[in-house]
C-alpha cells in the first residue's frame, strides 16, 4: 500500500471540498425551484380568492 505525500493529500482535500460545494449548490438550486413552485401555487390561490371577494362585494352592493 502506497502512502500519500503531503501534496497528494492536500490535493485530495481540495477536490473533496470542491465536490462538497458543488453538491451544496445543487441542493440549493433544487430548493429554490421548489420554493418558486410553491410561490406560484400561492399566487394562483390568492388570485382565485381575490376574484371570489370581488364577486361577493358586487352581490353585497346589489342587495343594498
PDB file of N, CA, C, O and CB in Angstrom:
ATOM      1  N   UNK A   1       0.838  -1.174   0.000  1.00  0.00           N
ATOM      2  CA  UNK A   1       0.000   0.000   0.000  1.00  0.00           C
ATOM      3  C   UNK A   1       0.882   1.236   0.000  1.00  0.00           C
ATOM      4  O   UNK A   1       1.766   1.389   0.844  1.00  0.00           O
ATOM      5  CB  UNK A   1      -0.953  -0.001   1.207  1.00  0.00           C
ATOM      6  N   UNK A   2       0.630   2.110  -0.954  1.00  0.00           N
ATOM      7  CA  UNK A   2       1.452   3.310  -1.067  1.00  0.00           C
ATOM      8  C   UNK A   2       0.903   4.388  -0.144  1.00  0.00           C
ATOM      9  O   UNK A   2      -0.307   4.539   0.026  1.00  0.00           O
ATOM     10  CB  UNK A   2       1.498   3.816  -2.531  1.00  0.00           C
ATOM     11  N   UNK A   3       1.801   5.107   0.427  1.00  0.00           N
ATOM     12  CA  UNK A   3       1.376   6.214   1.285  1.00  0.00           C
ATOM     13  C   UNK A   3       1.286   7.480   0.449  1.00  0.00           C
ATOM     14  O   UNK A   3       2.009   7.653  -0.532  1.00  0.00           O
ATOM     15  CB  UNK A   3       2.356   6.409   2.480  1.00  0.00           C
ATOM     16  N   UNK A   4       0.400   8.342   0.853  1.00  0.00           N
ATOM     17  CA  UNK A   4       0.228   9.600   0.134  1.00  0.00           C
ATOM     18  C   UNK A   4       1.166  10.654   0.691  1.00  0.00           C
ATOM     19  O   UNK A   4       1.380  10.759   1.899  1.00  0.00           O
ATOM     20  CB  UNK A   4      -1.225  10.083   0.218  1.00  0.00           C
ATOM     21  N   UNK A   5       1.713  11.425  -0.224  1.00  0.00           N
ATOM     22  CA  UNK A   5       2.558  12.533   0.194  1.00  0.00           C
ATOM     23  C   UNK A   5       1.690  13.703   0.623  1.00  0.00           C
ATOM     24  O   UNK A   5       0.469  13.685   0.470  1.00  0.00           O
ATOM     25  CB  UNK A   5       3.515  12.953  -0.937  1.00  0.00           C
ATOM     26  N   UNK A   6       2.327  14.691   1.147  1.00  0.00           N
ATOM     27  CA  UNK A   6       1.606  15.863   1.634  1.00  0.00           C
ATOM     28  C   UNK A   6       0.889  16.583   0.492  1.00  0.00           C
ATOM     29  O   UNK A   6      -0.233  17.056   0.670  1.00  0.00           O
ATOM     30  CB  UNK A   6       2.569  16.823   2.341  1.00  0.00           C
ATOM     31  N   UNK A   7       1.520  16.669  -0.665  1.00  0.00           N
ATOM     32  CA  UNK A   7       0.893  17.370  -1.791  1.00  0.00           C
ATOM     33  C   UNK A   7      -0.329  16.602  -2.302  1.00  0.00           C
ATOM     34  O   UNK A   7      -1.340  17.217  -2.639  1.00  0.00           O
ATOM     35  CB  UNK A   7       1.909  17.569  -2.933  1.00  0.00           C
ATOM     36  N   UNK A   8      -0.251  15.277  -2.363  1.00  0.00           N
ATOM     37  CA  UNK A   8      -1.404  14.479  -2.806  1.00  0.00           C
ATOM     38  C   UNK A   8      -2.556  14.588  -1.813  1.00  0.00           C
ATOM     39  O   UNK A   8      -3.718  14.689  -2.207  1.00  0.00           O
ATOM     40  CB  UNK A   8      -1.003  13.003  -2.986  1.00  0.00           C
ATOM     41  N   UNK A   9      -2.230  14.566  -0.543  1.00  0.00           N
ATOM     42  CA  UNK A   9      -3.253  14.686   0.491  1.00  0.00           C
ATOM     43  C   UNK A   9      -3.942  16.055   0.422  1.00  0.00           C
ATOM     44  O   UNK A   9      -5.163  16.156   0.541  1.00  0.00           O
ATOM     45  CB  UNK A   9      -2.631  14.471   1.883  1.00  0.00           C
ATOM     46  N   UNK A  10      -3.144  17.089   0.230  1.00  0.00           N
ATOM     47  CA  UNK A  10      -3.705  18.437   0.098  1.00  0.00           C
ATOM     48  C   UNK A  10      -4.616  18.522  -1.121  1.00  0.00           C
ATOM     49  O   UNK A  10      -5.691  19.118  -1.056  1.00  0.00           O
ATOM     50  CB  UNK A  10      -2.581  19.486  -0.007  1.00  0.00           C
ATOM     51  N   UNK A  11      -4.188  17.928  -2.230  1.00  0.00           N
ATOM     52  CA  UNK A  11      -4.994  17.924  -3.443  1.00  0.00           C
ATOM     53  C   UNK A  11      -6.302  17.177  -3.226  1.00  0.00           C
ATOM     54  O   UNK A  11      -7.347  17.623  -3.700  1.00  0.00           O
ATOM     55  CB  UNK A  11      -4.215  17.298  -4.597  1.00  0.00           C
ATOM     56  N   UNK A  12      -6.269  16.062  -2.528  1.00  0.00           N
ATOM     57  CA  UNK A  12      -7.492  15.310  -2.236  1.00  0.00           C
ATOM     58  C   UNK A  12      -8.456  16.118  -1.366  1.00  0.00           C
ATOM     59  O   UNK A  12      -9.667  16.091  -1.583  1.00  0.00           O
ATOM     60  CB  UNK A  12      -7.147  13.991  -1.543  1.00  0.00           C
ATOM     61  N   UNK A  13      -7.919  16.826  -0.393  1.00  0.00           N
ATOM     62  CA  UNK A  13      -8.766  17.658   0.470  1.00  0.00           C
ATOM     63  C   UNK A  13      -9.416  18.766  -0.348  1.00  0.00           C
ATOM     64  O   UNK A  13     -10.601  19.049  -0.175  1.00  0.00           O
ATOM     65  CB  UNK A  13      -7.941  18.262   1.634  1.00  0.00           C
ATOM     66  N   UNK A  14      -8.658  19.390  -1.231  1.00  0.00           N
ATOM     67  CA  UNK A  14      -9.204  20.468  -2.069  1.00  0.00           C
ATOM     68  C   UNK A  14     -10.281  19.922  -2.998  1.00  0.00           C
ATOM     69  O   UNK A  14     -11.339  20.536  -3.137  1.00  0.00           O
ATOM     70  CB  UNK A  14      -8.080  21.146  -2.892  1.00  0.00           C
ATOM     71  N   UNK A  15     -10.034  18.790  -3.632  1.00  0.00           N
ATOM     72  CA  UNK A  15     -11.024  18.196  -4.544  1.00  0.00           C
ATOM     73  C   UNK A  15     -12.277  17.794  -3.775  1.00  0.00           C
ATOM     74  O   UNK A  15     -13.392  17.992  -4.257  1.00  0.00           O
ATOM     75  CB  UNK A  15     -10.429  16.966  -5.275  1.00  0.00           C
ATOM     76  N   UNK A  16     -12.100  17.238  -2.595  1.00  0.00           N
ATOM     77  CA  UNK A  16     -13.252  16.866  -1.779  1.00  0.00           C
ATOM     78  C   UNK A  16     -14.072  18.072  -1.362  1.00  0.00           C
ATOM     79  O   UNK A  16     -15.302  18.023  -1.367  1.00  0.00           O
ATOM     80  CB  UNK A  16     -12.798  16.112  -0.553  1.00  0.00           C
ATOM     81  N   UNK A  17     -13.400  19.148  -1.003  1.00  0.00           N
ATOM     82  CA  UNK A  17     -14.090  20.380  -0.628  1.00  0.00           C
ATOM     83  C   UNK A  17     -14.866  20.955  -1.807  1.00  0.00           C
ATOM     84  O   UNK A  17     -16.006  21.394  -1.652  1.00  0.00           O
ATOM     85  CB  UNK A  17     -13.090  21.413  -0.103  1.00  0.00           C
ATOM     86  N   UNK A  18     -14.249  20.953  -2.977  1.00  0.00           N
ATOM     87  CA  UNK A  18     -14.944  21.447  -4.173  1.00  0.00           C
ATOM     88  C   UNK A  18     -16.160  20.588  -4.499  1.00  0.00           C
ATOM     89  O   UNK A  18     -17.204  21.111  -4.888  1.00  0.00           O
ATOM     90  CB  UNK A  18     -13.988  21.477  -5.373  1.00  0.00           C
ATOM     91  N   UNK A  19     -16.031  19.286  -4.344  1.00  0.00           N
ATOM     92  CA  UNK A  19     -17.166  18.400  -4.592  1.00  0.00           C
ATOM     93  C   UNK A  19     -18.300  18.693  -3.609  1.00  0.00           C
ATOM     94  O   UNK A  19     -19.469  18.685  -3.995  1.00  0.00           O
ATOM     95  CB  UNK A  19     -16.733  16.925  -4.486  1.00  0.00           C
ATOM     96  N   UNK A  20     -17.971  18.947  -2.368  1.00  0.00           N
ATOM     97  CA  UNK A  20     -18.991  19.270  -1.374  1.00  0.00           C
ATOM     98  C   UNK A  20     -19.669  20.594  -1.702  1.00  0.00           C
ATOM     99  O   UNK A  20     -20.881  20.724  -1.526  1.00  0.00           O
ATOM    100  CB  UNK A  20     -18.373  19.326   0.027  1.00  0.00           C
ATOM    101  N   UNK A  21     -18.919  21.565  -2.170  1.00  0.00           N
ATOM    102  CA  UNK A  21     -19.501  22.856  -2.553  1.00  0.00           C
ATOM    103  C   UNK A  21     -20.447  22.680  -3.734  1.00  0.00           C
ATOM    104  O   UNK A  21     -21.542  23.242  -3.734  1.00  0.00           O
ATOM    105  CB  UNK A  21     -18.392  23.874  -2.904  1.00  0.00           C
ATOM    106  N   UNK A  22     -20.046  21.918  -4.726  1.00  0.00           N
ATOM    107  CA  UNK A  22     -20.902  21.681  -5.894  1.00  0.00           C
ATOM    108  C   UNK A  22     -22.191  20.985  -5.466  1.00  0.00           C
ATOM    109  O   UNK A  22     -23.272  21.351  -5.928  1.00  0.00           O
ATOM    110  CB  UNK A  22     -20.159  20.831  -6.958  1.00  0.00           C
ATOM    111  N   UNK A  23     -22.090  20.000  -4.601  1.00  0.00           N
ATOM    112  CA  UNK A  23     -23.277  19.283  -4.130  1.00  0.00           C
ATOM    113  C   UNK A  23     -24.205  20.228  -3.358  1.00  0.00           C
ATOM    114  O   UNK A  23     -25.422  20.194  -3.539  1.00  0.00           O
ATOM    115  CB  UNK A  23     -22.868  18.084  -3.239  1.00  0.00           C
ATOM    116  N   UNK A  24     -23.627  21.062  -2.504  1.00  0.00           N
ATOM    117  CA  UNK A  24     -24.441  22.006  -1.728  1.00  0.00           C
ATOM    118  C   UNK A  24     -25.145  23.003  -2.654  1.00  0.00           C
ATOM    119  O   UNK A  24     -26.308  23.336  -2.424  1.00  0.00           O
ATOM    120  CB  UNK A  24     -23.563  22.761  -0.703  1.00  0.00           C
ATOM    121  N   UNK A  25     -24.470  23.473  -3.676  1.00  0.00           N
ATOM    122  CA  UNK A  25     -25.096  24.386  -4.633  1.00  0.00           C
ATOM    123  C   UNK A  25     -26.220  23.693  -5.390  1.00  0.00           C
ATOM    124  O   UNK A  25     -27.251  24.303  -5.673  1.00  0.00           O
ATOM    125  CB  UNK A  25     -24.055  24.929  -5.619  1.00  0.00           C
ATOM    126  N   UNK A  26     -26.024  22.432  -5.713  1.00  0.00           N
ATOM    127  CA  UNK A  26     -27.070  21.659  -6.399  1.00  0.00           C
ATOM    128  C   UNK A  26     -28.318  21.566  -5.525  1.00  0.00           C
ATOM    129  O   UNK A  26     -29.437  21.751  -6.004  1.00  0.00           O
ATOM    130  CB  UNK A  26     -26.558  20.239  -6.756  1.00  0.00           C
ATOM    131  N   UNK A  27     -28.120  21.282  -4.257  1.00  0.00           N
ATOM    132  CA  UNK A  27     -29.244  21.190  -3.325  1.00  0.00           C
ATOM    133  C   UNK A  27     -29.940  22.543  -3.195  1.00  0.00           C
ATOM    134  O   UNK A  27     -31.169  22.606  -3.168  1.00  0.00           O
ATOM    135  CB  UNK A  27     -28.764  20.700  -1.942  1.00  0.00           C
ATOM    136  N   UNK A  28     -29.172  23.612  -3.114  1.00  0.00           N
ATOM    137  CA  UNK A  28     -29.757  24.950  -3.010  1.00  0.00           C
ATOM    138  C   UNK A  28     -30.590  25.298  -4.239  1.00  0.00           C
ATOM    139  O   UNK A  28     -31.661  25.891  -4.112  1.00  0.00           O
ATOM    140  CB  UNK A  28     -28.658  25.991  -2.817  1.00  0.00           C
ATOM    141  N   UNK A  29     -30.114  24.940  -5.416  1.00  0.00           N
ATOM    142  CA  UNK A  29     -30.865  25.214  -6.643  1.00  0.00           C
ATOM    143  C   UNK A  29     -32.169  24.430  -6.643  1.00  0.00           C
ATOM    144  O   UNK A  29     -33.213  24.960  -7.024  1.00  0.00           O
ATOM    145  CB  UNK A  29     -30.026  24.860  -7.891  1.00  0.00           C
ATOM    146  N   UNK A  30     -32.116  23.174  -6.220  1.00  0.00           N
ATOM    147  CA  UNK A  30     -33.332  22.362  -6.164  1.00  0.00           C
ATOM    148  C   UNK A  30     -34.334  22.952  -5.172  1.00  0.00           C
ATOM    149  O   UNK A  30     -35.533  22.990  -5.449  1.00  0.00           O
ATOM    150  CB  UNK A  30     -32.992  20.910  -5.776  1.00  0.00           C
ATOM    151  N   UNK A  31     -33.854  23.407  -4.032  1.00  0.00           N
ATOM    152  CA  UNK A  31     -34.744  24.006  -3.039  1.00  0.00           C
ATOM    153  C   UNK A  31     -35.341  25.306  -3.561  1.00  0.00           C
ATOM    154  O   UNK A  31     -36.518  25.584  -3.329  1.00  0.00           O
ATOM    155  CB  UNK A  31     -33.992  24.260  -1.726  1.00  0.00           C
ATOM    156  N   UNK A  32     -34.543  26.103  -4.263  1.00  0.00           N
ATOM    157  CA  UNK A  32     -35.043  27.360  -4.816  1.00  0.00           C
ATOM    158  C   UNK A  32     -36.147  27.091  -5.831  1.00  0.00           C
ATOM    159  O   UNK A  32     -37.137  27.821  -5.880  1.00  0.00           O
ATOM    160  CB  UNK A  32     -33.899  28.159  -5.467  1.00  0.00           C
ATOM    161  N   UNK A  33     -35.984  26.050  -6.642  1.00  0.00           N
ATOM    162  CA  UNK A  33     -37.020  25.703  -7.621  1.00  0.00           C
ATOM    163  C   UNK A  33     -38.305  25.278  -6.925  1.00  0.00           C
ATOM    164  O   UNK A  33     -39.398  25.660  -7.344  1.00  0.00           O
ATOM    165  CB  UNK A  33     -36.529  24.582  -8.550  1.00  0.00           C
ATOM    166  N   UNK A  34     -38.176  24.495  -5.874  1.00  0.00           N
ATOM    167  CA  UNK A  34     -39.364  24.070  -5.134  1.00  0.00           C
ATOM    168  C   UNK A  34     -40.081  25.262  -4.515  1.00  0.00           C
ATOM    169  O   UNK A  34     -41.308  25.344  -4.560  1.00  0.00           O
ATOM    170  CB  UNK A  34     -38.985  23.063  -4.046  1.00  0.00           C
ATOM    171  N   UNK A  35     -39.325  26.178  -3.941  1.00  0.00           N
ATOM    172  CA  UNK A  35     -39.925  27.358  -3.318  1.00  0.00           C
ATOM    173  C   UNK A  35     -40.614  28.223  -4.385  1.00  0.00           C
ATOM    174  O   UNK A  35     -41.707  28.738  -4.151  1.00  0.00           O
ATOM    175  CB  UNK A  35     -38.845  28.184  -2.558  1.00  0.00           C
ATOM    176  N   UNK A  36     -39.980  28.383  -5.550  1.00  0.00           N
ATOM    177  CA  UNK A  36     -40.593  29.156  -6.626  1.00  0.00           C
ATOM    178  C   UNK A  36     -41.895  28.495  -7.073  1.00  0.00           C
ATOM    179  O   UNK A  36     -42.874  29.181  -7.366  1.00  0.00           O
ATOM    180  CB  UNK A  36     -39.622  29.296  -7.819  1.00  0.00           C
ATOM    181  N   UNK A  37     -41.905  27.175  -7.124  1.00  0.00           N
ATOM    182  CA  UNK A  37     -43.112  26.442  -7.493  1.00  0.00           C
ATOM    183  C   UNK A  37     -44.214  26.677  -6.461  1.00  0.00           C
ATOM    184  O   UNK A  37     -45.369  26.899  -6.824  1.00  0.00           O
ATOM    185  CB  UNK A  37     -42.811  24.936  -7.626  1.00  0.00           C
ATOM    186  N   UNK A  38     -43.863  26.628  -5.189  1.00  0.00           N
ATOM    187  CA  UNK A  38     -44.842  26.884  -4.129  1.00  0.00           C
ATOM    188  C   UNK A  38     -45.380  28.309  -4.212  1.00  0.00           C
ATOM    189  O   UNK A  38     -46.579  28.533  -4.046  1.00  0.00           O
ATOM    190  CB  UNK A  38     -44.215  26.638  -2.749  1.00  0.00           C
ATOM    191  N   UNK A  39     -44.500  29.267  -4.467  1.00  0.00           N
ATOM    192  CA  UNK A  39     -44.937  30.659  -4.593  1.00  0.00           C
ATOM    193  C   UNK A  39     -45.930  30.807  -5.739  1.00  0.00           C
ATOM    194  O   UNK A  39     -46.899  31.559  -5.628  1.00  0.00           O
ATOM    195  CB  UNK A  39     -43.730  31.588  -4.814  1.00  0.00           C
ATOM    196  N   UNK A  40     -45.697  30.100  -6.831  1.00  0.00           N
ATOM    197  CA  UNK A  40     -46.630  30.143  -7.947  1.00  0.00           C
ATOM    198  C   UNK A  40     -48.001  29.622  -7.564  1.00  0.00           C
ATOM    199  O   UNK A  40     -49.023  30.189  -7.949  1.00  0.00           O
ATOM    200  CB  UNK A  40     -46.089  29.348  -9.106  1.00  0.00           C
ATOM    201  N   UNK A  41     -48.014  28.527  -6.795  1.00  0.00           N
ATOM    202  CA  UNK A  41     -49.288  27.977  -6.334  1.00  0.00           C
ATOM    203  C   UNK A  41     -50.005  28.956  -5.401  1.00  0.00           C
ATOM    204  O   UNK A  41     -51.219  29.134  -5.500  1.00  0.00           O
ATOM    205  CB  UNK A  41     -49.063  26.635  -5.620  1.00  0.00           C
ATOM    206  N   UNK A  42     -49.266  29.580  -4.509  1.00  0.00           N
ATOM    207  CA  UNK A  42     -49.857  30.540  -3.581  1.00  0.00           C
ATOM    208  C   UNK A  42     -50.437  31.726  -4.345  1.00  0.00           C
ATOM    209  O   UNK A  42     -51.513  32.222  -4.008  1.00  0.00           O
ATOM    210  CB  UNK A  42     -48.810  31.020  -2.557  1.00  0.00           C
ATOM    211  N   UNK A  43     -49.724  32.179  -5.371  1.00  0.00           N
ATOM    212  CA  UNK A  43     -50.229  33.297  -6.179  1.00  0.00           C
ATOM    213  C   UNK A  43     -51.538  32.926  -6.861  1.00  0.00           C
ATOM    214  O   UNK A  43     -52.471  33.729  -6.890  1.00  0.00           O
ATOM    215  CB  UNK A  43     -49.189  33.718  -7.231  1.00  0.00           C
ATOM    216  N   UNK A  44     -51.616  31.721  -7.406  1.00  0.00           N
ATOM    217  CA  UNK A  44     -52.854  31.295  -8.064  1.00  0.00           C
ATOM    218  C   UNK A  44     -54.021  31.248  -7.082  1.00  0.00           C
ATOM    219  O   UNK A  44     -55.129  31.684  -7.395  1.00  0.00           O
ATOM    220  CB  UNK A  44     -52.665  29.923  -8.711  1.00  0.00           C
ATOM    221  N   UNK A  45     -53.758  30.719  -5.903  1.00  0.00           N
ATOM    222  CA  UNK A  45     -54.816  30.649  -4.892  1.00  0.00           C
ATOM    223  C   UNK A  45     -55.244  32.059  -4.481  1.00  0.00           C
ATOM    224  O   UNK A  45     -56.435  32.323  -4.315  1.00  0.00           O
ATOM    225  CB  UNK A  45     -54.338  29.846  -3.652  1.00  0.00           C
ATOM    226  N   UNK A  46     -54.284  32.955  -4.319  1.00  0.00           N
ATOM    227  CA  UNK A  46     -54.606  34.329  -3.935  1.00  0.00           C
ATOM    228  C   UNK A  46     -55.449  35.011  -5.004  1.00  0.00           C
ATOM    229  O   UNK A  46     -56.382  35.745  -4.679  1.00  0.00           O
ATOM    230  CB  UNK A  46     -53.323  35.132  -3.686  1.00  0.00           C
ATOM    231  N   UNK A  47     -55.135  34.779  -6.270  1.00  0.00           N
ATOM    232  CA  UNK A  47     -55.931  35.369  -7.354  1.00  0.00           C
ATOM    233  C   UNK A  47     -57.354  34.840  -7.335  1.00  0.00           C
ATOM    234  O   UNK A  47     -58.302  35.599  -7.536  1.00  0.00           O
ATOM    235  CB  UNK A  47     -55.287  35.082  -8.714  1.00  0.00           C
ATOM    236  N   UNK A  48     -57.512  33.541  -7.095  1.00  0.00           N
ATOM    237  CA  UNK A  48     -58.859  32.967  -7.013  1.00  0.00           C
ATOM    238  C   UNK A  48     -59.652  33.571  -5.856  1.00  0.00           C
ATOM    239  O   UNK A  48     -60.830  33.898  -6.000  1.00  0.00           O
ATOM    240  CB  UNK A  48     -58.779  31.444  -6.852  1.00  0.00           C
ATOM    241  N   UNK A  49     -58.995  33.713  -4.719  1.00  0.00           N
ATOM    242  CA  UNK A  49     -59.661  34.293  -3.551  1.00  0.00           C
ATOM    243  C   UNK A  49     -60.061  35.735  -3.848  1.00  0.00           C
ATOM    244  O   UNK A  49     -61.158  36.164  -3.492  1.00  0.00           O
ATOM    245  CB  UNK A  49     -58.741  34.230  -2.303  1.00  0.00           C
ATOM    246  N   UNK A  50     -59.176  36.481  -4.497  1.00  0.00           N
ATOM    247  CA  UNK A  50     -59.474  37.878  -4.836  1.00  0.00           C
ATOM    248  C   UNK A  50     -60.685  37.963  -5.757  1.00  0.00           C
ATOM    249  O   UNK A  50     -61.554  38.812  -5.559  1.00  0.00           O
ATOM    250  CB  UNK A  50     -58.255  38.546  -5.503  1.00  0.00           C
ATOM    251  N   UNK A  51     -60.751  37.097  -6.754  1.00  0.00           N
ATOM    252  CA  UNK A  51     -61.900  37.090  -7.664  1.00  0.00           C
ATOM    253  C   UNK A  51     -63.193  36.783  -6.916  1.00  0.00           C
ATOM    254  O   UNK A  51     -64.229  37.401  -7.164  1.00  0.00           O
ATOM    255  CB  UNK A  51     -61.689  36.065  -8.784  1.00  0.00           C
ATOM    256  N   UNK A  52     -63.119  35.822  -5.997  1.00  0.00           N
ATOM    257  CA  UNK A  52     -64.307  35.483  -5.208  1.00  0.00           C
ATOM    258  C   UNK A  52     -64.741  36.650  -4.325  1.00  0.00           C
ATOM    259  O   UNK A  52     -65.935  36.907  -4.170  1.00  0.00           O
ATOM    260  CB  UNK A  52     -64.037  34.247  -4.344  1.00  0.00           C
ATOM    261  N   UNK A  53     -63.773  37.349  -3.749  1.00  0.00           N
ATOM    262  CA  UNK A  53     -64.101  38.505  -2.917  1.00  0.00           C
ATOM    263  C   UNK A  53     -64.781  39.605  -3.738  1.00  0.00           C
ATOM    264  O   UNK A  53     -65.719  40.248  -3.267  1.00  0.00           O
ATOM    265  CB  UNK A  53     -62.834  39.054  -2.248  1.00  0.00           C
ATOM    266  N   UNK A  54     -64.304  39.815  -4.965  1.00  0.00           N
ATOM    267  CA  UNK A  54     -64.938  40.807  -5.826  1.00  0.00           C
ATOM    268  C   UNK A  54     -66.383  40.420  -6.130  1.00  0.00           C
ATOM    269  O   UNK A  54     -67.269  41.275  -6.132  1.00  0.00           O
ATOM    270  CB  UNK A  54     -64.147  40.966  -7.127  1.00  0.00           C
ATOM    271  N   UNK A  55     -66.620  39.137  -6.386  1.00  0.00           N
ATOM    272  CA  UNK A  55     -67.983  38.667  -6.642  1.00  0.00           C
ATOM    273  C   UNK A  55     -68.871  38.910  -5.429  1.00  0.00           C
ATOM    274  O   UNK A  55     -70.004  39.371  -5.565  1.00  0.00           O
ATOM    275  CB  UNK A  55     -67.982  37.171  -7.006  1.00  0.00           C
ATOM    276  N   UNK A  56     -68.359  38.602  -4.251  1.00  0.00           N
ATOM    277  CA  UNK A  56     -69.132  38.784  -3.017  1.00  0.00           C
ATOM    278  C   UNK A  56     -69.432  40.260  -2.796  1.00  0.00           C
ATOM    279  O   UNK A  56     -70.544  40.614  -2.403  1.00  0.00           O
ATOM    280  CB  UNK A  56     -68.371  38.205  -1.802  1.00  0.00           C
ATOM    281  N   UNK A  57     -68.450  41.125  -3.044  1.00  0.00           N
ATOM    282  CA  UNK A  57     -68.668  42.566  -2.888  1.00  0.00           C
ATOM    283  C   UNK A  57     -69.733  43.074  -3.852  1.00  0.00           C
ATOM    284  O   UNK A  57     -70.566  43.896  -3.472  1.00  0.00           O
ATOM    285  CB  UNK A  57     -67.360  43.330  -3.107  1.00  0.00           C
ATOM    286  N   UNK A  58     -69.719  42.603  -5.079  1.00  0.00           N
ATOM    287  CA  UNK A  58     -70.733  43.017  -6.061  1.00  0.00           C
ATOM    288  C   UNK A  58     -72.124  42.575  -5.601  1.00  0.00           C
ATOM    289  O   UNK A  58     -73.089  43.335  -5.692  1.00  0.00           O
ATOM    290  CB  UNK A  58     -70.414  42.422  -7.465  1.00  0.00           C
ATOM    291  N   UNK A  59     -72.215  41.343  -5.109  1.00  0.00           N
ATOM    292  CA  UNK A  59     -73.503  40.860  -4.628  1.00  0.00           C
ATOM    293  C   UNK A  59     -73.981  41.673  -3.418  1.00  0.00           C
ATOM    294  O   UNK A  59     -75.170  41.969  -3.295  1.00  0.00           O
ATOM    295  CB  UNK A  59     -73.408  39.371  -4.263  1.00  0.00           C
ATOM    296  N   UNK A  60     -73.058  42.026  -2.539  1.00  0.00           N
ATOM    297  CA  UNK A  60     -73.427  42.800  -1.353  1.00  0.00           C
ATOM    298  C   UNK A  60     -73.906  44.198  -1.750  1.00  0.00           C
ATOM    299  O   UNK A  60     -74.826  44.728  -1.128  1.00  0.00           O
ATOM    300  CB  UNK A  60     -72.231  42.901  -0.380  1.00  0.00           C
ATOM    301  N   UNK A  61     -73.303  44.798  -2.768  1.00  0.00           N
ATOM    302  CA  UNK A  61     -73.726  46.121  -3.228  1.00  0.00           C
ATOM    303  C   UNK A  61     -75.122  46.070  -3.857  1.00  0.00           C
ATOM    304  O   UNK A  61     -75.930  46.982  -3.680  1.00  0.00           O
ATOM    305  CB  UNK A  61     -72.712  46.683  -4.238  1.00  0.00           C
ATOM    306  N   UNK A  62     -75.388  44.990  -4.592  1.00  0.00           N
ATOM    307  CA  UNK A  62     -76.678  44.857  -5.253  1.00  0.00           C
ATOM    308  C   UNK A  62     -77.808  44.693  -4.255  1.00  0.00           C
ATOM    309  O   UNK A  62     -78.925  45.149  -4.503  1.00  0.00           O
ATOM    310  CB  UNK A  62     -76.658  43.683  -6.203  1.00  0.00           C
ATOM    311  N   UNK A  63     -77.533  44.048  -3.128  1.00  0.00           N
ATOM    312  CA  UNK A  63     -78.559  43.815  -2.127  1.00  0.00           C
ATOM    313  C   UNK A  63     -78.955  45.096  -1.397  1.00  0.00           C
ATOM    314  O   UNK A  63     -80.047  45.155  -0.832  1.00  0.00           O
ATOM    315  CB  UNK A  63     -78.081  42.786  -1.134  1.00  0.00           C
ATOM    316  N   UNK A  64     -78.116  46.107  -1.391  1.00  0.00           N
ATOM    317  CA  UNK A  64     -78.404  47.352  -0.657  1.00  0.00           C
ATOM    318  C   UNK A  64     -79.402  48.182  -1.360  1.00  0.00           C
ATOM    319  O   UNK A  64     -79.757  49.258  -0.881  1.00  0.00           O
ATOM    320  CB  UNK A  64     -77.164  48.155  -0.445  1.00  0.00           C
TER     321      UNK A  64
END
